[in-house]
Amino acid sequence: MRSLSNSTELSDHNVHRQVEQAIIHALKGIRFGSVEIIVHDSKVVQIERKEKTRFDADLSR
């Protein structure tokens, strides 16, 4: 039974690492916008990245 606990802990650790990497990836390179992390039952189930493109007011005239 101990090995099951260890494998579950390893699995949880791998999931946490994947979530961390996904959040870091969503944040990299974003200049304007937001990253929203959706949590259900204490678990991250979705990450949304919304990026804005802004134009200089002088360039659009």
C-alpha distance matrix in Angstrom:
0.0 3.8 5.5 5.2 6.6 8.9 10.1 10.8 12.6 14.5 15.4 16.7 18.6 20.1 21.3 22.8 24.6 25.9 27.2 28.8 30.4 31.7 33.3 34.9 36.2 37.7 39.4 40.9 44.5 45.0 48.4 49.1 46.7 43.3 39.6 37.9 34.1 33.1 30.1 28.5 25.8 25.4 24.9 27.5 28.6 31.9 34.2 37.9 40.5 44.2 46.7 50.3 53.3 56.1 59.6 62.2 64.9 67.6 66.3 66.3 70.1
3.8 0.0 3.8 5.4 5.2 6.3 8.7 9.9 10.6 12.4 14.2 15.3 16.5 18.4 20.0 21.1 22.6 24.4 25.8 26.9 28.6 30.3 31.7 32.9 34.5 36.2 37.7 38.9 42.6 43.3 46.6 47.5 45.3 42.0 38.3 36.8 33.1 32.4 29.5 28.4 25.8 24.8 24.2 26.7 28.2 31.4 33.3 37.1 39.4 43.1 45.5 49.1 52.0 54.7 58.2 60.6 63.4 66.0 64.8 65.0 68.7
5.5 3.8 0.0 3.8 5.3 4.9 6.0 8.4 9.6 10.3 12.0 14.0 15.0 16.2 18.2 19.7 20.8 22.3 24.2 25.4 26.6 28.3 30.1 31.3 32.5 34.4 36.1 37.1 40.7 41.6 45.0 46.0 43.9 40.8 37.0 35.8 32.1 31.6 28.9 28.0 25.8 24.8 23.7 25.8 27.0 30.0 31.8 35.6 37.8 41.6 43.8 47.5 50.2 53.0 56.5 59.0 61.9 64.4 63.0 63.2 67.0
5.2 5.4 3.8 0.0 3.8 5.4 5.1 6.0 8.5 9.8 10.3 12.1 14.0 15.1 16.3 18.2 19.8 20.9 22.4 24.1 25.5 26.8 28.5 30.1 31.2 32.8 34.7 36.0 39.5 40.2 43.6 44.4 42.0 38.8 35.0 33.5 29.8 28.9 26.2 25.0 22.7 22.1 21.0 23.3 24.2 27.3 29.5 33.2 35.7 39.4 41.8 45.5 48.4 51.3 54.8 57.4 60.2 62.8 61.4 61.4 65.2
6.6 5.2 5.3 3.8 0.0 3.8 5.5 5.0 6.1 8.6 9.7 10.4 12.1 14.1 15.2 16.3 18.2 19.8 21.0 22.3 24.2 25.6 26.9 28.5 30.0 31.4 33.0 34.5 38.1 38.7 42.0 42.6 40.3 37.0 33.3 31.8 28.0 27.3 24.4 23.3 20.9 19.9 19.1 21.6 23.0 26.3 28.2 32.0 34.4 38.1 40.5 44.1 47.1 49.8 53.4 55.8 58.6 61.3 60.0 60.1 63.9
8.9 6.3 4.9 5.4 3.8 0.0 3.8 5.4 5.0 6.1 8.5 9.8 10.4 12.2 14.2 15.2 16.4 18.3 19.9 20.9 22.4 24.2 25.7 26.8 28.3 30.2 31.6 32.7 36.4 37.3 40.6 41.6 39.5 36.4 32.7 31.5 27.9 27.6 25.1 24.6 22.5 21.0 19.9 21.8 23.5 26.3 27.9 31.6 33.7 37.5 39.6 43.3 46.0 48.7 52.2 54.6 57.5 60.0 58.7 59.0 62.8
10.1 8.7 6.0 5.1 5.5 3.8 0.0 3.8 5.4 5.0 6.0 8.6 9.7 10.4 12.2 14.1 15.1 16.4 18.3 19.8 20.9 22.4 24.3 25.6 26.6 28.5 30.3 31.4 34.9 35.8 39.3 40.2 38.1 35.0 31.3 30.2 26.6 26.2 23.9 23.4 21.7 20.5 18.8 20.4 21.5 24.3 26.0 29.7 31.9 35.7 37.8 41.6 44.2 47.2 50.6 53.1 56.0 58.6 57.1 57.3 61.0
10.8 9.9 8.4 6.0 5.0 5.4 3.8 0.0 3.8 5.4 5.0 6.1 8.5 9.8 10.5 12.2 14.1 15.2 16.5 18.2 19.8 21.0 22.6 24.3 25.5 26.9 28.8 30.2 33.8 34.3 37.7 38.4 36.0 32.8 29.0 27.5 23.9 23.2 20.6 19.8 18.0 16.9 15.4 17.4 18.6 21.7 23.6 27.4 29.8 33.5 35.9 39.6 42.5 45.3 48.9 51.4 54.2 56.9 55.5 55.5 59.3
12.6 10.6 9.6 8.5 6.1 5.0 5.4 3.8 0.0 3.8 5.4 5.1 6.1 8.6 9.8 10.5 12.2 14.2 15.3 16.3 18.2 19.9 21.1 22.4 24.1 25.7 27.1 28.5 32.2 32.8 36.0 36.9 34.7 31.5 27.8 26.6 23.0 22.8 20.2 20.0 18.2 16.4 15.1 17.0 18.8 21.7 23.1 26.9 29.0 32.7 35.0 38.6 41.4 44.1 47.6 50.0 52.8 55.4 54.2 54.4 58.2
14.5 12.4 10.3 9.8 8.6 6.1 5.0 5.4 3.8 0.0 3.8 5.5 5.0 6.1 8.6 9.8 10.4 12.3 14.2 15.2 16.4 18.3 20.0 20.9 22.3 24.3 25.8 26.8 30.4 31.4 34.7 35.9 33.9 30.9 27.2 26.5 23.0 23.2 21.2 21.4 20.1 18.2 16.3 17.4 19.0 21.4 22.5 26.3 28.1 31.9 33.8 37.5 40.2 42.9 46.3 48.7 51.7 54.2 52.8 53.1 56.9
15.4 14.2 12.0 10.3 9.7 8.5 6.0 5.0 5.4 3.8 0.0 3.8 5.4 5.1 6.2 8.7 9.9 10.6 12.4 14.2 15.3 16.5 18.5 20.0 20.9 22.6 24.6 25.8 29.3 30.0 33.5 34.4 32.2 29.1 25.4 24.3 20.9 20.7 18.7 18.7 17.7 16.3 13.9 14.9 16.0 18.5 20.0 23.7 25.9 29.6 31.8 35.6 38.3 41.2 44.6 47.2 50.1 52.7 51.2 51.3 55.1
16.7 15.3 14.0 12.1 10.4 9.8 8.6 6.1 5.1 5.5 3.8 0.0 3.8 5.4 5.1 6.2 8.6 9.8 10.6 12.3 14.2 15.3 16.6 18.4 19.8 21.1 22.8 24.4 28.0 28.4 31.7 32.3 30.1 26.8 23.1 21.8 18.2 18.0 15.8 15.9 14.8 12.9 10.8 12.2 14.0 16.6 18.1 21.9 24.1 27.8 30.1 33.8 36.7 39.4 43.0 45.5 48.2 50.9 49.6 49.7 53.5
18.6 16.5 15.0 14.0 12.1 10.4 9.7 8.5 6.1 5.0 5.4 3.8 0.0 3.8 5.4 5.1 6.2 8.6 9.9 10.5 12.3 14.2 15.4 16.5 18.2 19.9 21.2 22.5 26.2 26.9 30.2 31.2 29.3 26.3 22.6 21.9 18.6 19.2 17.3 18.2 17.4 14.9 12.9 13.5 15.7 17.7 18.4 22.1 23.8 27.6 29.5 33.1 35.8 38.5 41.9 44.2 47.1 49.7 48.4 48.8 52.5
20.1 18.4 16.2 15.1 14.1 12.2 10.4 9.8 8.6 6.1 5.1 5.4 3.8 0.0 3.8 5.4 5.1 6.2 8.6 9.8 10.5 12.2 14.3 15.3 16.3 18.3 20.1 21.0 24.5 25.5 29.0 30.1 28.3 25.4 21.8 21.4 18.2 18.9 17.6 18.6 18.4 16.3 13.6 13.4 14.9 16.5 17.1 20.7 22.3 26.1 27.9 31.6 34.2 37.0 40.4 42.8 45.9 48.3 46.8 47.1 50.9
21.3 20.0 18.2 16.3 15.2 14.2 12.2 10.5 9.8 8.6 6.2 5.1 5.4 3.8 0.0 3.8 5.4 5.0 6.2 8.6 9.8 10.5 12.4 14.2 15.2 16.5 18.5 20.0 23.5 23.9 27.4 28.2 25.9 22.9 19.2 18.3 15.0 15.3 14.0 14.9 15.1 13.2 10.0 9.8 11.1 12.9 14.0 17.7 19.7 23.4 25.6 29.3 32.1 35.0 38.5 41.1 43.9 46.5 45.1 45.1 48.9
22.8 21.1 19.7 18.2 16.3 15.2 14.1 12.2 10.5 9.8 8.7 6.2 5.1 5.4 3.8 0.0 3.8 5.4 5.1 6.1 8.6 9.8 10.6 12.3 14.1 15.3 16.7 18.4 22.0 22.4 25.6 26.4 24.4 21.2 17.6 16.9 13.6 14.5 13.1 14.7 14.8 12.1 9.6 9.1 11.6 13.2 13.5 17.2 18.9 22.6 24.6 28.2 31.0 33.7 37.2 39.5 42.4 45.0 43.8 44.0 47.7
24.6 22.6 20.8 19.8 18.2 16.4 15.1 14.1 12.2 10.4 9.9 8.6 6.2 5.1 5.4 3.8 0.0 3.8 5.4 5.0 6.1 8.5 9.9 10.5 12.1 14.1 15.4 16.4 20.0 21.0 24.3 25.6 24.0 21.3 17.7 17.8 15.1 16.6 16.0 17.9 18.4 15.7 13.0 11.9 13.9 14.7 14.3 17.7 18.7 22.4 24.0 27.6 30.1 32.7 36.1 38.4 41.4 43.8 42.4 42.9 46.7
25.9 24.4 22.3 20.9 19.8 18.3 16.4 15.2 14.2 12.3 10.6 9.8 8.6 6.2 5.0 5.4 3.8 0.0 3.8 5.5 5.1 6.1 8.7 9.9 10.4 12.2 14.3 15.3 18.7 19.5 23.1 24.2 22.4 19.8 16.2 16.2 13.6 15.0 14.9 16.8 17.9 15.7 12.4 10.6 11.8 12.1 11.8 15.1 16.3 20.1 21.8 25.5 28.0 30.9 34.3 36.8 39.8 42.3 40.7 41.0 44.7
27.2 25.8 24.2 22.4 21.0 19.9 18.3 16.5 15.3 14.2 12.4 10.6 9.9 8.6 6.2 5.1 5.4 3.8 0.0 3.8 5.4 5.1 6.2 8.6 9.8 10.5 12.5 14.3 17.8 17.9 21.3 22.0 19.8 16.9 13.1 12.8 10.0 11.5 11.5 13.9 15.2 12.9 9.8 7.4 9.2 9.3 8.9 12.4 14.0 17.7 19.7 23.4 26.2 28.9 32.4 35.0 37.8 40.4 39.1 39.2 42.9
28.8 26.9 25.4 24.1 22.3 20.9 19.8 18.2 16.3 15.2 14.2 12.3 10.5 9.8 8.6 6.1 5.0 5.5 3.8 0.0 3.8 5.5 5.2 6.2 8.6 9.9 10.8 12.4 16.1 16.5 19.7 20.8 19.2 16.4 13.0 13.4 11.1 13.5 13.6 16.5 17.7 14.8 12.3 10.1 12.4 12.2 10.8 13.8 14.5 18.0 19.5 23.0 25.6 28.1 31.5 33.8 36.7 39.2 38.0 38.5 42.2
30.4 28.6 26.6 25.5 24.2 22.4 20.9 19.8 18.2 16.4 15.3 14.2 12.3 10.5 9.8 8.6 6.1 5.1 5.4 3.8 0.0 3.8 5.5 5.1 6.0 8.5 9.9 10.5 14.0 15.2 18.6 20.2 18.9 16.7 13.4 14.6 12.9 15.4 16.2 19.0 20.5 18.0 15.1 12.5 14.0 13.1 11.3 13.8 13.9 17.5 18.5 22.1 24.3 27.0 30.2 32.6 35.7 38.0 36.5 37.1 40.8
31.7 30.3 28.3 26.8 25.6 24.2 22.4 21.0 19.9 18.3 16.5 15.3 14.2 12.2 10.5 9.8 8.5 6.1 5.1 5.5 3.8 0.0 3.8 5.5 5.0 6.1 8.7 10.0 13.2 13.6 17.3 18.3 16.5 14.2 10.8 11.7 10.3 12.7 14.1 16.9 19.1 17.0 13.9 10.6 11.4 9.8 7.8 10.2 10.6 14.3 15.8 19.5 21.9 24.8 28.2 30.8 33.8 36.2 34.7 34.9 38.7
33.3 31.7 30.1 28.5 26.9 25.7 24.3 22.6 21.1 20.0 18.5 16.6 15.4 14.3 12.4 10.6 9.9 8.7 6.2 5.2 5.5 3.8 0.0 3.8 5.4 5.1 6.3 8.7 12.1 11.8 15.1 15.9 14.1 11.5 8.1 9.3 8.2 11.4 12.9 16.3 18.5 16.1 13.6 10.3 11.8 10.0 7.2 9.4 9.4 12.9 14.3 17.8 20.5 23.1 26.5 28.9 31.8 34.4 33.2 33.4 37.1
34.9 32.9 31.3 30.1 28.5 26.8 25.6 24.3 22.4 20.9 20.0 18.4 16.5 15.3 14.2 12.3 10.5 9.9 8.6 6.2 5.1 5.5 3.8 0.0 3.8 5.4 5.1 6.2 9.9 10.7 13.9 15.5 14.6 12.7 10.0 12.2 11.7 15.1 16.6 20.0 22.0 19.3 17.0 13.9 15.5 13.7 10.7 12.2 11.2 14.3 14.8 18.1 20.3 22.6 25.9 28.0 31.1 33.4 32.2 32.8 36.5
36.2 34.5 32.5 31.2 30.0 28.3 26.6 25.5 24.1 22.3 20.9 19.8 18.2 16.3 15.2 14.1 12.1 10.4 9.8 8.6 6.0 5.0 5.4 3.8 0.0 3.8 5.4 5.3 8.4 9.6 13.3 15.0 14.1 12.8 10.4 12.8 12.8 15.8 17.9 21.1 23.4 21.2 18.4 15.0 15.8 13.5 10.4 11.3 9.9 13.0 13.2 16.7 18.6 21.3 24.4 26.8 30.1 32.2 30.6 31.2 35.0
37.7 36.2 34.4 32.8 31.4 30.2 28.5 26.9 25.7 24.3 22.6 21.1 19.9 18.3 16.5 15.3 14.1 12.2 10.5 9.9 8.5 6.1 5.1 5.4 3.8 0.0 3.8 5.7 8.1 7.7 11.3 12.2 10.7 9.2 6.8 9.4 10.2 13.4 16.0 19.3 22.1 20.1 17.6 13.9 14.4 11.5 7.9 8.0 6.2 9.3 10.0 13.6 15.9 18.7 22.1 24.7 27.6 30.1 28.6 28.9 32.6
39.4 37.7 36.1 34.7 33.0 31.6 30.3 28.8 27.1 25.8 24.6 22.8 21.2 20.1 18.5 16.7 15.4 14.3 12.5 10.8 9.9 8.7 6.3 5.1 5.4 3.8 0.0 3.8 6.4 5.8 9.0 10.4 9.7 8.4 6.9 10.3 11.4 15.1 17.5 21.2 23.7 21.4 19.3 15.9 17.0 14.3 10.6 10.4 8.1 10.3 10.1 13.1 15.4 17.6 20.9 23.0 26.0 28.4 27.3 27.9 31.5
40.9 38.9 37.1 36.0 34.5 32.7 31.4 30.2 28.5 26.8 25.8 24.4 22.5 21.0 20.0 18.4 16.4 15.3 14.3 12.4 10.5 10.0 8.7 6.2 5.3 5.7 3.8 0.0 3.7 5.6 8.8 11.3 11.7 11.4 10.5 13.9 15.0 18.6 21.0 24.5 27.0 24.6 22.3 18.9 19.9 17.1 13.6 13.3 10.6 12.4 11.3 14.1 15.4 17.6 20.6 22.5 25.9 27.9 26.5 27.4 31.1
44.5 42.6 40.7 39.5 38.1 36.4 34.9 33.8 32.2 30.4 29.3 28.0 26.2 24.5 23.5 22.0 20.0 18.7 17.8 16.1 14.0 13.2 12.1 9.9 8.4 8.1 6.4 3.7 0.0 3.8 6.3 9.4 10.7 11.6 11.8 15.5 17.3 20.8 23.5 27.1 29.8 27.6 25.4 21.8 22.5 19.4 15.7 14.6 11.2 12.0 9.8 11.9 12.5 14.6 17.2 19.2 22.7 24.4 22.9 24.0 27.6
45.0 43.3 41.6 40.2 38.7 37.3 35.8 34.3 32.8 31.4 30.0 28.4 26.9 25.5 23.9 22.4 21.0 19.5 17.9 16.5 15.2 13.6 11.8 10.7 9.6 7.7 5.8 5.6 3.8 0.0 3.8 5.9 6.9 8.2 9.1 12.9 15.3 18.7 21.8 25.3 28.3 26.3 24.3 20.7 21.2 17.9 14.2 12.4 8.8 8.9 6.6 8.6 10.0 12.1 15.2 17.4 20.6 22.8 21.5 22.2 25.9
48.4 46.6 45.0 43.6 42.0 40.6 39.3 37.7 36.0 34.7 33.5 31.7 30.2 29.0 27.4 25.6 24.3 23.1 21.3 19.7 18.6 17.3 15.1 13.9 13.3 11.3 9.0 8.8 6.3 3.8 0.0 3.8 6.7 9.2 11.3 15.0 17.8 21.2 24.3 27.9 30.9 28.8 27.2 23.7 24.3 21.0 17.3 15.2 11.6 10.5 7.6 7.9 8.6 9.5 12.5 14.2 17.4 19.6 18.6 19.6 23.1
49.1 47.5 46.0 44.4 42.6 41.6 40.2 38.4 36.9 35.9 34.4 32.3 31.2 30.1 28.2 26.4 25.6 24.2 22.0 20.8 20.2 18.3 15.9 15.5 15.0 12.2 10.4 11.3 9.4 5.9 3.8 0.0 3.8 7.1 10.2 13.4 16.8 19.8 23.1 26.6 29.8 28.0 26.6 23.1 23.6 20.2 16.6 14.0 10.6 8.5 5.9 5.3 7.0 7.8 11.4 13.4 16.0 18.8 18.1 18.4 21.8
46.7 45.3 43.9 42.0 40.3 39.5 38.1 36.0 34.7 33.9 32.2 30.1 29.3 28.3 25.9 24.4 24.0 22.4 19.8 19.2 18.9 16.5 14.1 14.6 14.1 10.7 9.7 11.7 10.7 6.9 6.7 3.8 0.0 3.8 7.2 10.0 13.5 16.3 19.7 23.2 26.4 24.9 23.5 20.1 20.3 16.9 13.5 10.7 7.6 5.4 4.3 5.2 8.5 10.1 13.8 16.3 18.5 21.6 20.9 20.6 24.0
43.3 42.0 40.8 38.8 37.0 36.4 35.0 32.8 31.5 30.9 29.1 26.8 26.3 25.4 22.9 21.2 21.3 19.8 16.9 16.4 16.7 14.2 11.5 12.7 12.8 9.2 8.4 11.4 11.6 8.2 9.2 7.1 3.8 0.0 3.8 6.4 9.9 12.8 16.1 19.6 22.7 21.2 19.9 16.5 17.0 13.8 10.5 8.1 6.0 5.3 6.5 8.5 12.1 13.8 17.6 20.0 22.1 25.3 24.6 24.2 27.7
39.6 38.3 37.0 35.0 33.3 32.7 31.3 29.0 27.8 27.2 25.4 23.1 22.6 21.8 19.2 17.6 17.7 16.2 13.1 13.0 13.4 10.8 8.1 10.0 10.4 6.8 6.9 10.5 11.8 9.1 11.3 10.2 7.2 3.8 0.0 3.8 6.6 9.9 13.0 16.6 19.7 18.0 16.4 13.0 13.6 10.5 7.0 5.7 4.6 6.4 8.5 11.5 14.9 17.1 20.8 23.3 25.6 28.7 27.8 27.5 31.1
37.9 36.8 35.8 33.5 31.8 31.5 30.2 27.5 26.6 26.5 24.3 21.8 21.9 21.4 18.3 16.9 17.8 16.2 12.8 13.4 14.6 11.7 9.3 12.2 12.8 9.4 10.3 13.9 15.5 12.9 15.0 13.4 10.0 6.4 3.8 0.0 3.8 6.4 9.7 13.2 16.4 15.1 13.8 10.6 11.0 8.2 5.7 5.0 6.4 8.2 11.3 14.0 17.7 19.9 23.6 26.2 28.2 31.5 30.7 30.1 33.5
34.1 33.1 32.1 29.8 28.0 27.9 26.6 23.9 23.0 23.0 20.9 18.2 18.6 18.2 15.0 13.6 15.1 13.6 10.0 11.1 12.9 10.3 8.2 11.7 12.8 10.2 11.4 15.0 17.3 15.3 17.8 16.8 13.5 9.9 6.6 3.8 0.0 3.8 6.5 10.1 13.1 11.6 10.0 6.8 7.9 6.0 4.7 6.5 8.9 11.5 14.6 17.6 21.1 23.5 27.2 29.8 31.9 35.1 34.3 33.7 37.3
33.1 32.4 31.6 28.9 27.3 27.6 26.2 23.2 22.8 23.2 20.7 18.0 19.2 18.9 15.3 14.5 16.6 15.0 11.5 13.5 15.4 12.7 11.4 15.1 15.8 13.4 15.1 18.6 20.8 18.7 21.2 19.8 16.3 12.8 9.9 6.4 3.8 0.0 3.8 6.9 10.3 9.8 8.4 5.8 5.8 5.0 6.1 8.0 11.3 13.6 17.0 20.0 23.6 26.0 29.7 32.5 34.4 37.7 36.8 36.0 39.4
30.1 29.5 28.9 26.2 24.4 25.1 23.9 20.6 20.2 21.2 18.7 15.8 17.3 17.6 14.0 13.1 16.0 14.9 11.5 13.6 16.2 14.1 12.9 16.6 17.9 16.0 17.5 21.0 23.5 21.8 24.3 23.1 19.7 16.1 13.0 9.7 6.5 3.8 0.0 3.8 6.7 6.0 5.3 4.4 5.6 7.2 9.1 11.6 14.8 17.3 20.7 23.6 27.3 29.6 33.3 36.0 37.8 41.2 40.4 39.6 43.1
28.5 28.4 28.0 25.0 23.3 24.6 23.4 19.8 20.0 21.4 18.7 15.9 18.2 18.6 14.9 14.7 17.9 16.8 13.9 16.5 19.0 16.9 16.3 20.0 21.1 19.3 21.2 24.5 27.1 25.3 27.9 26.6 23.2 19.6 16.6 13.2 10.1 6.9 3.8 0.0 3.8 5.4 5.4 6.5 6.5 9.2 12.0 14.5 18.0 20.4 23.9 26.8 30.4 32.8 36.6 39.3 41.1 44.4 43.6 42.7 46.1
25.8 25.8 25.8 22.7 20.9 22.5 21.7 18.0 18.2 20.1 17.7 14.8 17.4 18.4 15.1 14.8 18.4 17.9 15.2 17.7 20.5 19.1 18.5 22.0 23.4 22.1 23.7 27.0 29.8 28.3 30.9 29.8 26.4 22.7 19.7 16.4 13.1 10.3 6.7 3.8 0.0 3.8 5.5 8.4 9.3 12.4 15.2 18.0 21.4 23.9 27.3 30.3 33.9 36.3 40.0 42.6 44.4 47.8 47.1 46.2 49.6
25.4 24.8 24.8 22.1 19.9 21.0 20.5 16.9 16.4 18.2 16.3 12.9 14.9 16.3 13.2 12.1 15.7 15.7 12.9 14.8 18.0 17.0 16.1 19.3 21.2 20.1 21.4 24.6 27.6 26.3 28.8 28.0 24.9 21.2 18.0 15.1 11.6 9.8 6.0 5.4 3.8 0.0 3.8 6.9 9.2 12.1 14.1 17.2 20.2 23.0 26.1 29.1 32.7 34.9 38.7 41.2 43.1 46.4 45.8 45.2 48.6
24.9 24.2 23.7 21.0 19.1 19.9 18.8 15.4 15.1 16.3 13.9 10.8 12.9 13.6 10.0 9.6 13.0 12.4 9.8 12.3 15.1 13.9 13.6 17.0 18.4 17.6 19.3 22.3 25.4 24.3 27.2 26.6 23.5 19.9 16.4 13.8 10.0 8.4 5.3 5.4 5.5 3.8 0.0 3.8 6.0 9.2 11.5 14.9 18.0 21.1 24.2 27.4 30.9 33.4 37.1 39.8 41.9 45.1 44.2 43.6 47.2
27.5 26.7 25.8 23.3 21.6 21.8 20.4 17.4 17.0 17.4 14.9 12.2 13.5 13.4 9.8 9.1 11.9 10.6 7.4 10.1 12.5 10.6 10.3 13.9 15.0 13.9 15.9 18.9 21.8 20.7 23.7 23.1 20.1 16.5 13.0 10.6 6.8 5.8 4.4 6.5 8.4 6.9 3.8 0.0 3.8 5.9 7.8 11.3 14.3 17.5 20.5 23.9 27.2 29.9 33.6 36.2 38.5 41.6 40.6 40.1 43.7
28.6 28.2 27.0 24.2 23.0 23.5 21.5 18.6 18.8 19.0 16.0 14.0 15.7 14.9 11.1 11.6 13.9 11.8 9.2 12.4 14.0 11.4 11.8 15.5 15.8 14.4 17.0 19.9 22.5 21.2 24.3 23.6 20.3 17.0 13.6 11.0 7.9 5.8 5.6 6.5 9.3 9.2 6.0 3.8 0.0 3.8 7.2 10.3 13.8 16.8 20.1 23.5 26.8 29.7 33.3 36.3 38.4 41.5 40.3 39.5 43.1
31.9 31.4 30.0 27.3 26.3 26.3 24.3 21.7 21.7 21.4 18.5 16.6 17.7 16.5 12.9 13.2 14.7 12.1 9.3 12.2 13.1 9.8 10.0 13.7 13.5 11.5 14.3 17.1 19.4 17.9 21.0 20.2 16.9 13.8 10.5 8.2 6.0 5.0 7.2 9.2 12.4 12.1 9.2 5.9 3.8 0.0 3.8 6.6 10.1 13.1 16.4 19.8 23.1 26.0 29.6 32.6 34.8 37.9 36.6 35.8 39.4
34.2 33.3 31.8 29.5 28.2 27.9 26.0 23.6 23.1 22.5 20.0 18.1 18.4 17.1 14.0 13.5 14.3 11.8 8.9 10.8 11.3 7.8 7.2 10.7 10.4 7.9 10.6 13.6 15.7 14.2 17.3 16.6 13.5 10.5 7.0 5.7 4.7 6.1 9.1 12.0 15.2 14.1 11.5 7.8 7.2 3.8 0.0 3.8 6.7 10.1 13.1 16.6 19.8 22.7 26.3 29.2 31.6 34.6 33.3 32.7 36.4
37.9 37.1 35.6 33.2 32.0 31.6 29.7 27.4 26.9 26.3 23.7 21.9 22.1 20.7 17.7 17.2 17.7 15.1 12.4 13.8 13.8 10.2 9.4 12.2 11.3 8.0 10.4 13.3 14.6 12.4 15.2 14.0 10.7 8.1 5.7 5.0 6.5 8.0 11.6 14.5 18.0 17.2 14.9 11.3 10.3 6.6 3.8 0.0 3.8 6.5 9.9 13.2 16.5 19.4 23.0 26.1 28.3 31.3 30.0 29.2 32.9
40.5 39.4 37.8 35.7 34.4 33.7 31.9 29.8 29.0 28.1 25.9 24.1 23.8 22.3 19.7 18.9 18.7 16.3 14.0 14.5 13.9 10.6 9.4 11.2 9.9 6.2 8.1 10.6 11.2 8.8 11.6 10.6 7.6 6.0 4.6 6.4 8.9 11.3 14.8 18.0 21.4 20.2 18.0 14.3 13.8 10.1 6.7 3.8 0.0 3.8 6.4 10.0 13.1 16.1 19.7 22.7 25.0 28.0 26.6 26.0 29.7
44.2 43.1 41.6 39.4 38.1 37.5 35.7 33.5 32.7 31.9 29.6 27.8 27.6 26.1 23.4 22.6 22.4 20.1 17.7 18.0 17.5 14.3 12.9 14.3 13.0 9.3 10.3 12.4 12.0 8.9 10.5 8.5 5.4 5.3 6.4 8.2 11.5 13.6 17.3 20.4 23.9 23.0 21.1 17.5 16.8 13.1 10.1 6.5 3.8 0.0 3.8 6.7 10.1 13.0 16.6 19.7 21.8 24.8 23.5 22.7 26.4
46.7 45.5 43.8 41.8 40.5 39.6 37.8 35.9 35.0 33.8 31.8 30.1 29.5 27.9 25.6 24.6 24.0 21.8 19.7 19.5 18.5 15.8 14.3 14.8 13.2 10.0 10.1 11.3 9.8 6.6 7.6 5.9 4.3 6.5 8.5 11.3 14.6 17.0 20.7 23.9 27.3 26.1 24.2 20.5 20.1 16.4 13.1 9.9 6.4 3.8 0.0 3.8 6.8 9.8 13.3 16.4 18.8 21.6 20.2 19.7 23.4
50.3 49.1 47.5 45.5 44.1 43.3 41.6 39.6 38.6 37.5 35.6 33.8 33.1 31.6 29.3 28.2 27.6 25.5 23.4 23.0 22.1 19.5 17.8 18.1 16.7 13.6 13.1 14.1 11.9 8.6 7.9 5.3 5.2 8.5 11.5 14.0 17.6 20.0 23.6 26.8 30.3 29.1 27.4 23.9 23.5 19.8 16.6 13.2 10.0 6.7 3.8 0.0 3.8 6.3 9.9 13.0 15.1 18.2 16.9 16.2 19.9
53.3 52.0 50.2 48.4 47.1 46.0 44.2 42.5 41.4 40.2 38.3 36.7 35.8 34.2 32.1 31.0 30.1 28.0 26.2 25.6 24.3 21.9 20.5 20.3 18.6 15.9 15.4 15.4 12.5 10.0 8.6 7.0 8.5 12.1 14.9 17.7 21.1 23.6 27.3 30.4 33.9 32.7 30.9 27.2 26.8 23.1 19.8 16.5 13.1 10.1 6.8 3.8 0.0 3.8 6.7 10.1 12.6 15.2 13.5 13.1 16.8
56.1 54.7 53.0 51.3 49.8 48.7 47.2 45.3 44.1 42.9 41.2 39.4 38.5 37.0 35.0 33.7 32.7 30.9 28.9 28.1 27.0 24.8 23.1 22.6 21.3 18.7 17.6 17.6 14.6 12.1 9.5 7.8 10.1 13.8 17.1 19.9 23.5 26.0 29.6 32.8 36.3 34.9 33.4 29.9 29.7 26.0 22.7 19.4 16.1 13.0 9.8 6.3 3.8 0.0 3.8 6.7 9.1 11.9 10.8 10.6 14.1
59.6 58.2 56.5 54.8 53.4 52.2 50.6 48.9 47.6 46.3 44.6 43.0 41.9 40.4 38.5 37.2 36.1 34.3 32.4 31.5 30.2 28.2 26.5 25.9 24.4 22.1 20.9 20.6 17.2 15.2 12.5 11.4 13.8 17.6 20.8 23.6 27.2 29.7 33.3 36.6 40.0 38.7 37.1 33.6 33.3 29.6 26.3 23.0 19.7 16.6 13.3 9.9 6.7 3.8 0.0 3.8 6.2 8.5 7.1 7.1 10.7
62.2 60.6 59.0 57.4 55.8 54.6 53.1 51.4 50.0 48.7 47.2 45.5 44.2 42.8 41.1 39.5 38.4 36.8 35.0 33.8 32.6 30.8 28.9 28.0 26.8 24.7 23.0 22.5 19.2 17.4 14.2 13.4 16.3 20.0 23.3 26.2 29.8 32.5 36.0 39.3 42.6 41.2 39.8 36.2 36.3 32.6 29.2 26.1 22.7 19.7 16.4 13.0 10.1 6.7 3.8 0.0 3.8 5.5 5.4 6.7 9.4
64.9 63.4 61.9 60.2 58.6 57.5 56.0 54.2 52.8 51.7 50.1 48.2 47.1 45.9 43.9 42.4 41.4 39.8 37.8 36.7 35.7 33.8 31.8 31.1 30.1 27.6 26.0 25.9 22.7 20.6 17.4 16.0 18.5 22.1 25.6 28.2 31.9 34.4 37.8 41.1 44.4 43.1 41.9 38.5 38.4 34.8 31.6 28.3 25.0 21.8 18.8 15.1 12.6 9.1 6.2 3.8 0.0 3.8 5.5 5.5 7.0
67.6 66.0 64.4 62.8 61.3 60.0 58.6 56.9 55.4 54.2 52.7 50.9 49.7 48.3 46.5 45.0 43.8 42.3 40.4 39.2 38.0 36.2 34.4 33.4 32.2 30.1 28.4 27.9 24.4 22.8 19.6 18.8 21.6 25.3 28.7 31.5 35.1 37.7 41.2 44.4 47.8 46.4 45.1 41.6 41.5 37.9 34.6 31.3 28.0 24.8 21.6 18.2 15.2 11.9 8.5 5.5 3.8 0.0 3.8 5.6 5.8
66.3 64.8 63.0 61.4 60.0 58.7 57.1 55.5 54.2 52.8 51.2 49.6 48.4 46.8 45.1 43.8 42.4 40.7 39.1 38.0 36.5 34.7 33.2 32.2 30.6 28.6 27.3 26.5 22.9 21.5 18.6 18.1 20.9 24.6 27.8 30.7 34.3 36.8 40.4 43.6 47.1 45.8 44.2 40.6 40.3 36.6 33.3 30.0 26.6 23.5 20.2 16.9 13.5 10.8 7.1 5.4 5.5 3.8 0.0 3.8 5.6
66.3 65.0 63.2 61.4 60.1 59.0 57.3 55.5 54.4 53.1 51.3 49.7 48.8 47.1 45.1 44.0 42.9 41.0 39.2 38.5 37.1 34.9 33.4 32.8 31.2 28.9 27.9 27.4 24.0 22.2 19.6 18.4 20.6 24.2 27.5 30.1 33.7 36.0 39.6 42.7 46.2 45.2 43.6 40.1 39.5 35.8 32.7 29.2 26.0 22.7 19.7 16.2 13.1 10.6 7.1 6.7 5.5 5.6 3.8 0.0 3.8
70.1 68.7 67.0 65.2 63.9 62.8 61.0 59.3 58.2 56.9 55.1 53.5 52.5 50.9 48.9 47.7 46.7 44.7 42.9 42.2 40.8 38.7 37.1 36.5 35.0 32.6 31.5 31.1 27.6 25.9 23.1 21.8 24.0 27.7 31.1 33.5 37.3 39.4 43.1 46.1 49.6 48.6 47.2 43.7 43.1 39.4 36.4 32.9 29.7 26.4 23.4 19.9 16.8 14.1 10.7 9.4 7.0 5.8 5.6 3.8 0.0
